[in-house]
C-alpha cells in the first residue's frame, strides 16, 4: 500500500470530523438551535414490566440457543482460530436478532405504534448523526486513552479490529464485513435503542436512560478477562448515547441503524487504509 494512503485517508477523516463539528454546533449547540429545538418525536413504549421482561427473555434466549447451535456446528466444521470467533459472533448476533423479531412480530400482542419505526429520511438523518458523532468520539477517545495510560491500564484495541487487519481468508473477511456493517448495527440498535433505551426513557430520569443502556452496550465490546478493548469503553458509551439522542429526536430506529452502520464502515475503512491499526 502506498505510504500516502494513510495521510489521504486521515485528511478525509479530519474533514468529516470538522463537518460533524459544524453540524453539531448548528443543529445542537448554537443559541438558535437551542431556541428552535423541536420536541422529541419518539413515542413512549407503552409496555408493562412483564412485556419488557419477555423482550429480554426473547433476546437472551435467541442468543443462548444460537450459541448452542454454533458450538455444535463448530465441532463439525473445519474452522479454527479467528474463524471460530467470527462464526460464534455471527451466530450470537443472529440469535439476538431472531429473538427481537419474534418479540416484536408476536401477533396481536402490541399495537403497531409501539413497534420501532423505519420511515423516509433515515439515510440523511443517519449520515448527519454519524458525522456529529465523529468529533465527539475523537475527543472522548483521546481523553480516555490518556486516562488509561495514567492509571496504567491497557490501551489495546478490540480483537475484531486486529482480525480485520490480519484477515487472510476472503470468505472470512466477507462474513466479518457483513457482521460489522449489516447484522451488528441492526441487532444492537433494536436491542439497546429500540429496546432498553426506549423502555427506560419514560420510566427514569433522561440522563440515566441514556447512560445505562450505553454502558451495557459498551461493556459487551470489552474482553474483561484480558481487558483488551478497554480503550473502546468510554468512546462506545458516548457513541451509544449519541445514537439514543438521534433515535429520540427523529423517532426512527432506522436513523441510529444507518449511523451505526456508517460508523462501523468508517472503522473498517480506516483499518484497511492503515490509519486504524
C-alpha angles and dihedrals in degrees: 000000000000115000089231093062096079090049093050093046091045090052091050090049092052090048090053090048090050090051088049091051090053091050091047090055096043098043103031119012108033119099090245092052092049093049095047096040111142124225113263113272096209110110117218119263102243095204129141120235088254091055091052092049090050088052091054090046092053092049095046093042091050091051093045095049091046090051091052092049091045092051091052093047094047089061090056097045129073093244128139142168115347091006091065091047093051093044092051092044093051091048092051092050093047091047091053090046091051089051092051091048093048091052099047094042096052104133115249095354101106135025113245094248089062092060120089112267130223111187139151121311097037094122093054095043090043092052091048090050091050092051093048090050094054101072091040090053094046092055093043094047093051094047091047092049091053090048092051091048091051090050092047092241125145119268098193117139127243120290090242092061091056090046091056092047093049102034111136102172114081094210091049089052092050092051092048091050092050090046094049100040104032116014102037096047092048095045099041095045092050091049103039103027105026090034117031101020096044092049094047094042097082097029103057139020111301094240091056091045088055097044104042099057089040092056092047089051094049096045091059089064094058127083099223094192095060098016088232108156093028087125088068096053099090097035093050091046089055091044091053090051090052090051091050092051090049091049090048094050098045100032088220122114087198089072094063092039091056092044091049092049091049091049092052091045090051090051092050092049091050090052093050091048092052094246096103099049 
